[in-house]
């Protein structure tokens, strides 16, 4: 009979407080910027991308991610996506601070000019500056509400972004610890970039494609035997790879081994770095091998025995 695994710690009060702390700091920063005539929430890229709201959202959401990482608490999907509600509240709180600044600056009684009046005015009166003259264009009218929805979306996505990064980090559920970088190894293509880059563009492309194809084939042969191997065998295999980067190689695959600080649970990631026919550098993920669940299952069986 197997022993039930220890339930995961859920994001607690301290994690929430960390997030609220950064949100409060960001809202204060937005207010200071508003007082100095800079509406950060109104920054747009290409006339439609709410860049300012996205950046403010990222800054406000950093606390949740940092709290989760430092406290070794694995964020759930429900928690990450539940941050949308918090982000929407923060968004309107930021505008409310701006509203308070406006009525205080112009000595307007709140009963004569409410927050709804303010939000209607900034939405319908929203206008973009002309690229050439720098003068404000015509008010967007009802279309301004569409841009406010875009701002809310940008802020919400930005607020989730740091936590999504932490959510994707390898985690040992048995020990409830985030994995740490343990060892790296490099598999290089034999073709030197100093030679390949002198070829004509079409020949360079063909040489790079052949080099990468051969490199991935070698990586598959190397990775196959250790895909389900225990930590000791994986470490021994990685020790046979190059331990330093050959900068003149046309392509390389980096093996990054991350390990639980308390047990043998580990995670192996393969990343491809290569030059392109345009003499630029590209990188992509080749494979991720999660061997944390196997170790957890073995530990459970051993405890049951």
N, C-alpha and C positions, 0 to 999 in steps of 0.2 A: 504494500500500500504506500503510495507516494505522500510526501508531506507537502501541504499547501505552501506556496511561496509567500514570502513576506509582502504585504500590500505596499504599493508605492506611496511615498509621501506625496501629498497633494500641495499645490502652491498655497502657502499659508499667509497669515496676516503680514509677516515681515516682507514677503515678496510683493504683496499688494502695496505696502507702505513705501517700498523702494520705488515702485512705479509711480505712486502718487507724488513722491518727493520730486522726481525728475519732471513730472507733469507740472507741478507747482512752479518749479524753477523756469520752465519753458514759458508758462503763462506770464510769469513776471517779466521775462525777457521780451515777450511780445508786447506787453504793456509799455515797457521802457522804449522799445522801438517806435511804438505808436506815438508816444509823447514827443519823440524827436522827428516825427513826420514820415516814418518808414513803415508801410503796411506790409509786413512780411507775408502774411496770409494771402495777400493779393498778387504775389509773384506768379507769373505764368510763363511757360516756355512754349514757343511756337503758337502762341495765342490760344491754346486749349489745354495744355498740360499744367495741372496745378502744382508747380514745382515748390512754391513756398509752403503750401499746406503739407506736402509730402515731407519736406525737410523738417518742419516743425513737429510733425507726427513722429518721425524717426527719433528726434531728440527727446520727445516726451515718453516714448516707449522703451528707452534704453534702461531705465530703472528696473523694469520687469525682467529683462534679459540678464542684467548684472546680478540681481537678487537670486534668480534661478541658478545661475552658474556658481556663484559663491556659496550658496546654501546646498548645492548638489541636489536640487529638486528638479525632477523631470517635468517639463510643462506638458500638459495634455492638449489635444486638439481643441477640446471644448474651451479650455482656458484661453488659448491663443485666439480663437475666433470669437470668444466672448469679449475680447478686448475691443471689438467693434463698438459695442454699447458704451464702454468707458470712453473710447475715442470720440464718439459723437457728443457725449456730455462735455468732454474737454474742449472740443471745437467750439461749442456754443458758449462755454465758460470764457474762452479767449475773446470771442466777440463781445461778450457781456462786459468784460474788463475794458474793452475799447469803447463800448457804449458809455460806461461810467466816466471814462476819461473825457469823452466828448461833452457830456452834459455838465461836468464839473468845469471844463475849460470855458464853456460858453455860458455858464451860470443859468442853465435851463432846468426848471423843476421837473422831476421824474414823472409827475402826474400829467404834465403837458406834453411830454415827449417820451413815450414808453419804449421798451426794448423792441417790441414788435414794429413800432413805427421806424425805429432806427434800422432794423434788419430789412424792412421793406425798402427803405430809401437806398441803402447800400447795394441791395440786389438789383432793383430796377434802375438805379442811377449808375450802375457799373459801366465803365467805358475804358477802352484801351487807347494808349497813346499812338499817334501816327508815327510810323518808323522814320519818316523823313523830317517832318516838322517838329515832332516831339509833343505836339498839342493833343489834348484829349479828344477822342472821337465822339460820336453820338452815343447817348445812353442806350444800353441794351434793352431796357424795358423788361418785359416778361422773360426774355431770354437770359436775363441776369440770374434768375433762379436756377437755370440749368448749370451755370458756372458755379453757383454755390453748392449744388449737389456734387459737382466734380471736386470742389474743394473738400467737402465732407469725405468723399471717397478717397481722395489723395491723402488726407490726414489719417483716416482709418487704416489704410494700407501701410502708410509710413509708420504708424504706431505699432502695427503687428510685425513689421520687418525685422527689428532686432530679436524679438522672441522666436520668429520663424527660423532665424539663423541658429539660435541655441537649440531649438526643437530638433533640428536636423543633426545635431552633434551626437556621435556614438555614446551610448549610455549602458552601463551594467545595471540591470534591474535587480540582480541578486544582491549586490553590495550597495546599490543606489549611489553610484559614483559616476561622474563623467570620465570617459577614458582620456588618458594623456598620451602625448606623442612619445613613443618608446624607441623606435629605430627606423632608419630609412636606408634604401638601397637604390641603385640606379642601373638600368639596362640601356646601353647606348647602341645606336646604329653605327655600323663601321664606317659609313660614308662621311668624310669630313665636310663641314659646311664651307670651309674656305675653298674647296674645290668645286662643290656643287653650285655655289653662287656665281661662279664665273661662266657657267653654261648659259646658252640662250634660254629665253623664258620657257618655251615649250619643252625643251630638253630638261630644264631645271625642274619643271612640274613633273615630268615623267620619272626623273630620278628620285624626287622626293616621295612620290606615290609608291614607287617600288621599295624604297627604304622603309617607309612607314608600314607597308604591308608585311615586309619581312620582320620588322621589329615586333609587331603585334603577334605574328605567328610564334616568334621565340618567347614572347611573354606568356602566351597561352600554354606553351609546353612547360615553361618554368612554373606557372601558377597552378596548373592542374593538380600535381601531387600534394601541394600544401593547402589546397582550398578547404579541406576538412581536417587538416593535420592539427595536432596540439601546438601550444605556444612554443615549446622547446624546438620542435622540428621547423616551425615557421621562422624562428629566430636564426637557426642554423642555416637555413636556405638563404635568408636575406644577407647573411654574413658572407656568402660567396659572390654576391653582386658587387659592383663598383661602389665604393664608399664615398667617392667625391665626384662632382659633376665635371664632365668633359664638355667644356663650353664650345668646342669646335665640332661636336657631333651634330649631324643634320637633324637628328631626332633622338629623344630619350623617353623612357618610361620611368617614372619615380614611384617606388613602392614606399608607402607611408604606413607604418605599423603603430597603432594606438592600443594601449593596454590599460586595464582597470588597475588603480593603485593598490587594490586589496586582494585581487585574485588573478587567475590566468585568462579571464575573459578579454578578448581582443578583437580588433577590427583592422582590416587591410584594405587600403585604397590605392588604386593604380591610376596615375595621371600621365597623359601624353603631352609632351612639350616638343614642338617641331617648328622649323622655319617653313615659310610659304614661298610660292613662286614669286611673290612680290617683295621678298626679303624682309618680311615681318615675322613676328613670333606669335604662334598660336598655342593654346593649351586646352585640353578637354579631359573629362573623366572617362576612363576606359572601363573600370569595374570597381565595385565595392563588395567586399566579402565580410559579412557580419558573423563573427564567431563568438558572440556574447551569449546567444540563446543556447548554443550547444553546451557551453560551460555551465550555464545555469541549470540545464536539465541534468547534466552529470552530477552536479552538486546535490540536487534534489534526490536523485537515485541513491547516491552514497549515504545521504542522511537517513533515507528510508531503510537501507540495509543495516 
